[in-house]
Amino acid sequence: MPSQQHNKIGLLGAGNMGSAFYDGLRSLFPSEVLYVADKNAEKLAAFSGAHTSTDFTTIIDACDVIILAIKPFDLEKSFEAVSAASMEDKLIISMLTGASLARLTEASGAKRVIRVMPNLAVKVGKGVTAWFGNDAASTEDKAFVEKMLAPMGAVHALERESQFDAVTAVSGSGPAYFFYLCEALTAFAKQQGFSEALANKLAAETCISAAALLEQTDQTAEQWRRAVTSKKGTTDAALSHLEANGFVQLMGEAMARAKNRSEELSNA
Ligand SMILES: NC(=O)c1ccc[n+]([C@@H]2O[C@H](COP(=O)([O-])OP(=O)(O)OC[C@H]3O[C@@H](n4cnc5c(N)ncnc54)[C@H](OP(=O)(O)O)[C@@H]3O)[C@@H](O)[C@H]2O)c1
């Protein structure tokens, strides 16, 4: 039985998501146990205190836990110079969209692999992250992932790997749907003569205020929508137009496309 330690934590890829994860890791672990690799030396300058290298192999060799924050197409070549034997005792945690547990095991040579699907808001500790591990990942590995993700926002364990495609369509791509809605509110406010700055604020603050109601109360979105919609009032005039034009169906179709695309990427 290999030792299953989680002492030295290596982050491969110091881009958007890698940096966001590093901030979460720093709130839990001292920088001496954190290792970061990226091929761009200038990106590594931001990780003061952590061990850094432009050479992936050095960081992989040094760590018990390897967090993959590279692009999916960089997976295989990132492990080319790493021997499968040296991966035997290591835990891989991957956020690579569409990279299956089987592909991750094959590419890295590691046995214990856990996939996570975060969204962009992990950058501000308000992310939504789903995870699922393979059979070789231990109870301790799973507890480690839950602990590691906690400072980054909400964390949900999936029941099976195939749920990643739907999670990607809902919480992974989801922030962009809300940004798009916010853009539509802004465009209308500008058409009404508000300055760009005020239009942006009115729209963004409205999204934040609605989100705060969902976060700080037990009422669902539907309950709040009904509460704010008086019959034949102003909100009713807007929402009945959306309903008559198939808003819910259109969103469902759009998200089905996101799910299908995730399936395609997984099978590519
Ligand atoms: N953005 C999201 O909302 C989101 C959500 C869920 C999951 N993800 C996943 O998160 C992962 C990372 O996304 P990201 O937006 O953070 O990507 P990114 O900004 O491109 O960061 C990846 C970094 O890793 C570096 N890199 C790649 N291969 C390397 C190697 N072999 N050695 C050293 N450095 C290497 C890249 O360098 P170069 O740029 O020079 O290649 C880049 O700096 C992706 O797999 C994505 O599917 C993203």
The ligand as a Tripos MOL2 file, in Angstrom:
@<TRIPOS>MOLECULE
LIG
   48    52     1     0     0
SMALL
NO_CHARGES

@<TRIPOS>ATOM
      1 N1        -11.5370   29.4480  -17.1220 N.am      1 LIG1
      2 C1        -12.5380   28.7760  -16.5610 C.2       1 LIG1
      3 O1        -13.5950   29.3060  -16.1750 O.2       1 LIG1
      4 C2        -12.3740   27.2880  -16.3360 C.ar      1 LIG1
      5 C3        -13.3620   26.5890  -15.6470 C.ar      1 LIG1
      6 C4        -13.1620   25.2280  -15.4010 C.ar      1 LIG1
      7 C5        -12.0140   24.5970  -15.8460 C.ar      1 LIG1
      8 N2        -11.0920   25.2950  -16.5440 N.ar      1 LIG1
      9 C6         -9.8770   24.5910  -16.9900 C.3       1 LIG1
     10 O2         -8.7700   25.1530  -16.3290 O.3       1 LIG1
     11 C7         -7.6030   24.8910  -17.0920 C.3       1 LIG1
     12 C8         -6.7080   26.0990  -17.0990 C.3       1 LIG1
     13 O3         -7.3750   27.1710  -17.7550 O.3       1 LIG1
     14 P1         -6.7530   28.6260  -17.7410 P.3       1 LIG1
     15 O4         -7.7640   29.5230  -18.3410 O.co2     1 LIG1
     16 O5         -6.2100   28.9510  -16.3860 O.co2     1 LIG1
     17 O6         -5.4980   28.3990  -18.7640 O.3       1 LIG1
     18 P2         -4.2510   29.3500  -19.0030 P.3       1 LIG1
     19 O7         -4.5160   30.7410  -18.4850 O.co2     1 LIG1
     20 O8         -3.8260   29.1700  -20.4360 O.co2     1 LIG1
     21 O9         -3.1200   28.7330  -18.0450 O.3       1 LIG1
     22 C9         -2.3900   27.5650  -18.3320 C.3       1 LIG1
     23 C10        -0.8970   27.8840  -18.0870 C.3       1 LIG1
     24 O10        -0.1330   26.6620  -18.0940 O.3       1 LIG1
     25 C11         1.0360   26.8790  -18.8960 C.3       1 LIG1
     26 N3          1.5090   25.5750  -19.3810 N.ar      1 LIG1
     27 C12         0.8970   24.7110  -20.2240 C.ar      1 LIG1
     28 N4          1.6510   23.5940  -20.4030 N.ar      1 LIG1
     29 C13         2.7610   23.7470  -19.6670 C.ar      1 LIG1
     30 C14         3.9220   22.9510  -19.4280 C.ar      1 LIG1
     31 N5          4.0630   21.7380  -19.9780 N.pl3     1 LIG1
     32 N6          4.8820   23.4420  -18.5890 N.ar      1 LIG1
     33 C15         4.7370   24.6340  -17.9890 C.ar      1 LIG1
     34 N7          3.6530   25.4430  -18.1620 N.ar      1 LIG1
     35 C16         2.6730   25.0190  -18.9910 C.ar      1 LIG1
     36 C17         0.5440   27.7970  -19.9990 C.3       1 LIG1
     37 O11         1.5870   28.4100  -20.6870 O.3       1 LIG1
     38 P3          1.2870   28.9440  -22.2080 P.3       1 LIG1
     39 O12         0.1720   29.9410  -22.1230 O.co2     1 LIG1
     40 O13         2.5940   29.5670  -22.6230 O.co2     1 LIG1
     41 O14         0.9180   27.7360  -23.0250 O.co2     1 LIG1
     42 C18        -0.3000   28.7930  -19.1760 C.3       1 LIG1
     43 O15         0.5070   29.7810  -18.5700 O.3       1 LIG1
     44 C19        -8.0780   24.4530  -18.4920 C.3       1 LIG1
     45 O16        -7.8010   23.0730  -18.6550 O.3       1 LIG1
     46 C20        -9.5660   24.6900  -18.4750 C.3       1 LIG1
     47 O17       -10.2520   23.6760  -19.2050 O.3       1 LIG1
     48 C21       -11.2250   26.6300  -16.7850 C.ar      1 LIG1
@<TRIPOS>BOND
     1     1     2 1
     2     2     3 2
     3     2     4 1
     4     4     5 ar
     5     4    48 ar
     6     5     6 ar
     7     6     7 ar
     8     7     8 ar
     9     8     9 1
    10     8    48 ar
    11     9    10 1
    12     9    46 1
    13    10    11 1
    14    11    12 1
    15    11    44 1
    16    12    13 1
    17    13    14 1
    18    14    15 2
    19    14    16 1
    20    14    17 1
    21    17    18 1
    22    18    19 2
    23    18    20 1
    24    18    21 1
    25    21    22 1
    26    22    23 1
    27    23    24 1
    28    23    42 1
    29    24    25 1
    30    25    26 1
    31    25    36 1
    32    26    27 ar
    33    26    35 ar
    34    27    28 ar
    35    28    29 ar
    36    29    30 ar
    37    29    35 ar
    38    30    31 1
    39    30    32 ar
    40    32    33 ar
    41    33    34 ar
    42    34    35 ar
    43    36    37 1
    44    36    42 1
    45    37    38 1
    46    38    39 2
    47    38    40 1
    48    38    41 1
    49    42    43 1
    50    44    45 1
    51    44    46 1
    52    46    47 1
@<TRIPOS>SUBSTRUCTURE
     1 LIG1         1 GROUP 0 **** ****
